C-alpha cells in the first residue's frame, strides 16, 4: 500500500470537520513550499558584458591610456 493510499484510507475515517483541518494543513504546506521556491535564487549562466558588447569592441578611436589626468590621481587610494 502506498503512502497516498494510507493517507486516503485514514482520512476517510475522520469526521468532516477534521478532514477540513487536514485540507487546511495540506494547503499550508503547499504555500510554504511555494515561498521557499521563490526565495531560492536559481543560478543561470548569463551573458557577460564583454560578450554582449563584442560587436562594439574596437569601433571607437581614443587614447590607449584613459587616465589623462595622472597628476590629479597621484596619491589616490594610498
Buried (B, 14 or more C-beta within 10 A) or exposed (E): EEEEEEEEEEEEEEEEEEEEEEEEEEEEEEEEEEEEEEEEEEEEEEEEEEEEEEEEEEEEEEEEEEEEEEEEEEEEEE
